[in-house]
Every structure is written in C-alpha cells, then in structure tokens.
Amino acid sequence: MNVLFLSPHFPPNFKHFVFALRDAGAKVLGLGDAPPHDVSDDLKAALTEYVCVPDMYNRYDAMKGAIADLAKRHGRIDRIDSQNEHWLEHEARLRDEMDIWGQRIADVKRNRRKLGMKDFFREAGVPVAPAEMVVSREQCRAFANHWGFPLILKPDVGVGASGAQRVDNLQQLERALETVPPGTVIEKFVRGRIVTFDGLADRDCRPIFWTSHVYSAGIMEIVSQRLTFHYYNYREIPPLLEQHGRRIVQRFCLRERFFHIEFFETEVGKYHALEINVRPPGGYSMDMMNYSADVDLYKVWARLVVHNENELKFERKYHVAHVGRRDEARYKLSHEQVIKDLPVKFVHHPHMPPLWRPVMGDSVYLIGDPKLETLKRGIEMVEETAG
C-alpha cells in the first residue's frame, strides 16, 4: 500500500503516524512545505521519498504535479492523509481528482460548515443552539429579538473560535455587522462548559477507541483574554454524552477517521452539540489519549488503514491533563519543582510549537494520575501564580 502523508513534519508529534504506517508495512511518501534539511533524520528514514512544495496552500497545481510525479515513480496512491485541519480540503480535492478512498469534497463541505453540522446533529437526536446564516441587518435584529443576547457571530467554515465574536446588546450587534464577511453565522450564546467526545472510527463508522475531555474555558475566551488553559479526560464517560457522540459518528458516517466532537454541558448531564472536527483533537491530545489508556493510537490507526484491523481492547487507567502556562505570568512552582514535586503519577513537558501557543499556552505540562482529585491538585499547583 502507498500512503501519501501531507506535512509529515508538523505537528511535531504526527511523525509517529508515519513511523506507524511504515511499521505496518505501508510505503509512506511525504509531501510538505519544509525544505528537506528541516525534516528530522528519523522521519526521513521512515519515508520512502519526501518532496517539498514551498507553498502547498496556494499552489495546489504544484502540489498536484508533485504527487503525480511520486505516483509515476512509486505506483498508485492508495491513501492521502495528514490528520491536520489545515489540509482537509486539499486532501479531499486530491481524493476526488485521483479517485482515492476516503473523505471527498462533498463530505468535507458538510463536515466543516457550522450550519451543515447542526442539521446532522439534529438528525442524530442531539440538541444544538439556534443559528442562521447572516443575510441582512433586519434578519439579525429579528433573530436577536427572538432569542435574546448574548449572541455569537462566527464564520460558517472555520477552525475553533477563529473569527468568532460575542455581542451582548443591539448596539454591539449593529457595529459588528458593519464588518462581518460573507458566510457569517449568527448563533444563540449557550452557557456551559465544553466537553468532548474524541476517538477513532473504523471503516463501518464504529468507534474503536473513544474518550472525553473537559475544558477549563472556551477557546474564544482563552485567546482573547490570554487565559491559562487546562483540560483533562474522564475515565468514566457520562452515558448520555457517549450516546450522543456515538450517534453523531454514525450520522456523519465517519470511516477510518479520528473525530473530535465538542459539546456544551449546559447543566449536569445535559448537552448541546457545538461542532465536529474530522481529525484528532488538537495539541498533544493524541499523546494524552495514549497515556490515559496505555495504548498507541498512531499504530492502531496505521493498522486500521493498512490491514483493516478494527478491534482494540483498552481501559482508561489514568486521568491525563494538559496544563498550560503563560510567559508573562510568574508562578509559585519553578519548572524543576513541577517536574519533581507534583503529587501525580507522571509529568511530561513537551515542546510547544509557536503556532499552538495562543490557545494551548506558551509552555505545557502533561500530567496523569488514576485519581481525579489528585490530578486536580496537580493542575492547581502548576497554575498557581506567585504572590
């Protein structure tokens, strides 16, 4: 099997997908925007060939030409993937044009549009916040009069909270509507904490690994207010949350895909679906999921792709948290004290790429423990500021 992996060098932990594909018996071809000398030796060794296209995003023709040359040298491409939100549309377009198995453009358009998601959430029997495409000022005023403030204005197609803004009254709404671009959605603001249903689905749209994370704050607030941010997984997932998540995976018919579904928990045990991302959750969440259940999801995915192996027995042994810090803050515990003095089972301190820092933190600690109370104490100690 020939697998083309786009951007194999970034995110930095995703090179493990390449290693796992090679170990599963695939021939892995890499195409990225990094010059070859910036690709690590271990990654280059795992790739049968690596080709650099400096501007992959804007030079689709150059990327397609490079892939055609790879296919001439190595044979038909059987899979194209990156596991990266940034390249989902490029992957789908390439699959359409080259008749390659996997998500196509029609799937991606449905999976990335906020309003399209809501239709499928409703069909899966999951509550959602009311929303409409912005058409006119009069329509938006009528929406506000019906649903009340606060409201959210956000792109119908976008990643996370990028481009989203909250409006709390009619005056703010009028000002915001002066500059919103076409393709903006107006949505009722839902109060609640963000929880997720994350995992990997097989070729029959059946989750073979699943978990759930709890966020300390919403992404929009984290970025705009430079908040510290943490999130951690449940060892036992609330039954209704898991039921909603499974129904959504089935309704979107996710095949051989990771998924990251966000919900608002409006009160204990009640959920509104927020959005779906057809890729792994961000940051070092892949590694957190591996630590939590003592599994290797890079290898599980690779063996699913190459051999259609879809059985995985696992137990969530640990609560694992991502805890971010901000460079401008002074903390009670030094880095050395965090590493050696936390009362948790383990601590890791991975490198935080600059692109991730506005949301994830300028530096990060991954900490784990079987007991949630102990983990929460560890989170508090990492986040506690000096004086």
C-alpha positions in Angstrom: 0.0 0.0 0.0 1.2 3.5 -0.9 0.2 6.2 1.6 0.9 9.9 0.9 1.2 11.8 4.1 0.9 15.6 3.8 3.0 17.8 6.1 4.6 14.8 7.9 6.9 17.2 9.9 4.1 19.2 11.5 2.6 18.9 14.1 5.8 17.5 15.5 4.2 14.5 17.2 2.4 13.5 14.0 5.6 12.0 12.6 4.6 9.0 14.7 1.8 8.4 12.2 4.5 7.9 9.5 6.5 5.6 11.7 3.4 3.5 12.4 2.4 3.3 8.8 6.0 2.1 7.9 5.9 -0.5 10.7 2.5 -1.7 9.4 4.0 -2.4 6.0 3.0 0.7 4.0 5.2 2.6 1.7 5.0 6.2 3.0 5.5 9.1 0.7 5.8 12.6 2.2 4.9 16.0 0.8 5.4 19.1 2.9 6.4 22.8 2.8 9.5 22.3 4.9 12.8 22.0 3.0 14.4 18.6 3.3 17.2 19.8 5.6 14.5 20.8 8.1 12.9 17.3 8.2 14.3 15.2 11.0 16.6 12.3 10.2 14.3 9.7 11.8 11.3 11.0 9.8 13.2 11.0 6.5 14.4 7.4 7.2 10.7 6.4 7.6 9.7 8.0 4.3 10.3 6.2 1.0 10.6 9.7 -0.5 10.0 13.2 0.6 9.1 16.1 -1.7 9.0 19.8 -0.8 6.4 22.2 -2.2 7.1 25.5 -0.5 3.6 27.0 -0.9 1.3 24.0 -0.6 -1.7 26.1 0.4 -1.7 28.5 -2.5 0.0 26.3 -5.2 -2.4 23.4 -5.5 -1.2 22.9 -9.0 2.4 22.5 -7.9 1.3 20.1 -5.2 -0.8 18.0 -7.6 2.1 17.9 -10.0 4.5 16.7 -7.3 2.0 14.0 -6.3 1.7 12.8 -9.9 5.4 12.5 -10.2 5.5 10.5 -7.0 2.8 8.1 -8.4 4.9 7.7 -11.6 7.9 6.6 -9.5 6.2 4.5 -6.8 2.8 3.4 -8.3 -0.8 4.3 -7.5 -1.5 6.2 -4.3 -3.9 4.3 -2.1 -4.4 6.8 0.7 -3.9 10.5 1.3 -3.9 11.9 4.8 -2.4 14.5 7.2 -4.7 14.3 10.3 -4.4 18.1 10.1 -7.3 20.5 9.9 -5.3 22.8 7.6 -5.1 20.3 4.8 -8.5 18.6 5.0 -9.9 20.3 1.9 -6.7 19.7 -0.1 -6.8 16.0 0.8 -10.5 15.7 -0.2 -9.9 17.5 -3.5 -7.0 15.2 -4.3 -9.0 12.2 -3.5 -11.8 13.3 -5.8 -9.5 14.0 -8.7 -7.4 10.9 -8.2 -10.3 8.6 -7.2 -8.7 7.7 -3.9 -10.7 6.1 -1.0 -11.6 8.4 1.9 -13.3 11.7 2.5 -14.3 13.6 -0.6 -15.1 17.3 -1.1 -18.8 16.8 -0.5 -18.0 15.2 2.8 -15.6 18.0 3.9 -18.1 20.7 2.9 -20.7 19.1 5.1 -18.3 18.3 8.0 -16.8 21.8 8.1 -19.9 24.0 7.8 -21.3 25.0 11.2 -24.9 25.1 9.8 -24.4 21.8 8.0 -23.2 20.2 11.2 -26.2 21.4 13.1 -28.6 19.7 10.6 -26.8 16.4 11.1 -26.7 16.9 14.9 -30.4 17.3 14.9 -30.9 14.3 12.8 -28.8 12.3 15.3 -31.2 13.5 18.0 -28.7 15.8 19.7 -29.8 19.3 20.8 -28.0 22.3 19.2 -28.0 26.1 19.7 -30.3 28.0 17.2 -28.3 29.6 14.4 -28.8 31.2 10.9 -26.6 32.5 8.1 -26.4 36.3 8.3 -28.4 37.7 5.4 -29.4 41.2 6.5 -29.5 43.6 9.4 -33.2 43.2 9.7 -32.9 39.4 9.9 -30.2 39.6 12.6 -32.3 42.1 14.6 -35.3 39.7 14.4 -33.0 36.8 15.5 -31.8 38.8 18.5 -35.4 39.9 19.4 -36.5 36.3 19.4 -33.5 34.6 21.1 -32.1 37.5 23.2 -28.5 38.3 24.0 -25.7 37.4 24.2 -25.2 36.1 20.6 -22.2 34.8 18.7 -21.1 35.8 15.2 -18.7 33.4 13.6 -17.6 32.0 10.2 -19.7 29.2 8.8 -16.4 27.5 7.9 -13.6 27.9 10.4 -11.4 26.3 12.9 -12.2 26.6 16.6 -13.0 30.1 17.7 -11.1 31.8 14.8 -13.1 34.8 13.7 -15.8 34.5 16.3 -17.1 37.4 18.4 -19.6 37.8 21.1 -22.2 40.6 21.1 -24.1 41.5 24.3 -26.6 44.1 23.1 -28.1 45.7 20.0 -25.5 48.4 19.7 -22.7 45.9 19.6 -24.6 43.8 17.1 -25.0 46.8 14.8 -21.3 47.7 15.0 -20.3 44.1 14.4 -22.5 43.7 11.3 -20.6 46.6 9.6 -17.5 44.4 9.2 -18.6 40.8 9.2 -17.6 39.0 6.0 -20.0 36.9 3.8 -20.5 33.4 5.2 -21.0 34.6 8.8 -23.4 32.7 11.1 -25.4 34.3 14.0 -26.0 31.9 16.9 -27.6 32.0 20.3 -25.0 32.0 23.0 -25.1 28.9 25.1 -23.8 28.9 28.6 -21.9 25.8 29.8 -18.6 24.2 30.0 -17.1 22.5 26.9 -16.8 18.7 27.0 -15.8 16.5 24.1 -16.2 13.0 22.6 -13.0 12.0 20.9 -11.8 8.9 19.3 -11.2 6.8 16.2 -13.8 5.1 13.9 -13.3 2.1 11.8 -14.5 1.6 8.2 -18.0 0.8 9.4 -18.4 4.2 11.3 -17.9 2.3 14.6 -15.7 3.8 17.3 -12.9 1.5 18.2 -11.4 4.0 20.7 -13.3 6.8 22.5 -12.7 9.1 25.3 -14.0 12.5 26.6 -12.2 15.7 27.7 -13.4 18.6 29.9 -12.1 22.1 29.1 -11.4 24.8 31.7 -12.6 27.6 29.4 -13.9 28.2 25.8 -11.3 28.8 23.1 -12.6 32.2 22.2 -12.1 33.4 25.8 -8.7 31.7 26.1 -7.3 33.5 23.1 -8.9 37.0 23.6 -8.1 37.1 27.3 -4.8 35.2 27.3 -6.2 32.8 29.9 -4.3 29.8 31.2 -5.9 26.7 29.9 -6.2 23.1 31.1 -8.2 20.1 30.0 -8.4 16.5 31.2 -10.1 13.3 30.3 -12.8 11.4 32.1 -12.0 7.8 33.0 -15.8 7.1 33.0 -17.7 8.9 30.3 -21.2 10.2 31.2 -23.6 7.8 29.5 -25.7 10.4 27.6 -22.6 12.1 26.4 -21.3 8.9 25.0 -24.7 8.1 23.4 -24.8 11.5 21.7 -21.2 11.0 20.5 -21.8 7.6 19.0 -25.0 8.8 17.2 -23.1 11.7 15.7 -20.2 9.4 14.5 -22.8 7.2 12.8 -24.8 10.1 11.3 -21.7 11.7 9.8 -20.7 8.2 8.7 -17.0 8.7 9.7 -14.9 5.9 8.1 -11.3 5.2 9.1 -11.2 8.7 10.8 -10.3 10.3 14.0 -13.0 12.5 15.4 -13.2 15.4 17.8 -16.8 16.4 18.8 -17.4 19.4 21.1 -20.5 19.9 23.3 -21.7 22.5 25.8 -22.7 20.9 29.1 -25.4 23.3 29.9 -26.2 21.7 33.3 -25.1 18.4 34.8 -26.0 15.6 32.3 -27.4 17.9 29.6 -25.5 18.6 26.4 -25.8 20.8 23.2 -23.6 19.8 20.3 -21.2 22.6 19.3 -19.1 21.3 16.4 -17.4 18.3 14.9 -13.8 18.1 13.6 -12.9 15.1 11.5 -9.3 14.8 12.8 -7.7 14.1 16.2 -8.2 16.7 18.9 -5.5 19.4 18.9 -2.2 19.9 20.6 -0.8 16.9 22.3 -4.2 15.2 22.8 -3.1 12.2 20.8 -0.4 11.5 23.3 -2.7 12.2 26.2 -5.1 9.6 24.9 -2.3 7.1 24.5 -1.1 7.8 28.1 -4.6 7.6 29.5 -5.2 4.0 28.3 -1.7 2.7 27.8 -2.3 2.3 24.0 -0.6 3.6 20.8 -3.3 5.1 18.6 -0.7 6.0 16.0 -0.2 2.3 15.5 -3.9 1.5 15.9 -4.8 3.9 13.1 -2.0 2.6 10.8 -3.0 -1.0 11.2 -6.7 0.0 10.5 -5.5 1.7 7.3 -3.2 -1.0 6.1 -4.8 -4.2 7.3 -8.4 -3.1 8.3 -7.7 -4.3 11.9 -10.5 -2.8 13.9 -10.5 -4.5 17.3 -9.0 -2.8 20.3 -9.3 -3.7 24.0 -8.5 -0.8 26.3 -9.1 0.5 29.7 -8.7 4.2 30.7 -6.2 3.8 33.5 -5.4 7.5 34.1 -6.9 10.9 34.1 -4.4 12.9 31.9 -4.4 16.7 31.8 -2.9 19.3 29.6 -1.9 22.3 31.8 -0.7 25.5 30.0 1.4 28.4 31.3 1.8 31.9 30.0 5.2 33.6 29.6 4.1 36.8 31.2 2.9 35.2 34.4 5.1 34.4 37.5 4.3 31.0 39.0 4.8 29.7 42.5 6.5 26.5 41.4 9.5 26.6 39.1 9.8 24.2 36.2 12.1 22.0 38.2 9.6 21.8 41.1 6.8 21.0 38.7 8.8 18.1 37.2 9.8 16.6 40.6 7.3 17.8 43.2 3.8 17.2 41.9 1.8 14.6 43.7 0.8 12.8 40.5 1.8 9.6 38.8 3.7 11.2 35.9 4.6 14.6 34.4 5.8 15.3 30.8 6.9 18.7 29.4 6.8 18.6 25.6 7.9 21.4 23.3 5.1 23.8 22.5 5.3 25.0 18.8 4.6 28.8 18.4 1.5 28.2 16.3 -0.2 26.4 19.2 0.7 28.9 21.9 -2.2 31.4 21.7 -4.6 28.6 22.7 -2.6 25.9 24.3 -0.2 28.0 26.4 3.4 29.2 25.9 4.6 26.1 27.8 2.7 23.0 28.7 2.8 20.1 31.2 1.0 16.8 30.6 0.3 15.2 34.0 -1.6 12.0 34.8 -2.9 10.1 37.8 -5.6 7.4 38.4 -7.4 9.7 40.9 -9.2 12.8 39.6 -8.8 14.6 42.9 -5.0 14.1 42.8 -4.9 15.2 39.2 -6.9 18.4 40.0 -4.5 19.2 42.8 -1.6 18.8 40.4 -3.4 21.2 37.9 -3.8 23.8 40.7 -0.1 23.6 41.6 1.0 24.1 38.0 -1.3 27.1 37.5 -0.8 28.8 40.9 0.9 32.1 40.5 3.4 33.7 42.8 2.4 36.3 45.4 
